[in-house]
Amino acid sequence: MNSDEIDTMNLARASLARQRNALARRIGASEVAAPSAAEDLSRILLAIEAVDRALVDAGRPHMHPEG
């Protein structure tokens, strides 16, 4: 992957992470969360893992801000 593709992958990961966080907030705020919300969260987590694997395969693993 070239640097533009790496940047695009990192942008995709950031977008997925925002979706993950927003969905987790909705689930947490709900008194009774719908099972479909858990399924959606699982799909988002799998997508993040796939992007992370692609970045590792490209030799540019995602670095978390906390280190």
Secondary structure, DSSP 8 states (H G I E B T S, - for coil): --HHHHHHHHHHHHHHHHHHHHHHHHHHH-SS--HHHHHHHHHHHHHHHHHHHHHHHTT-----TT-
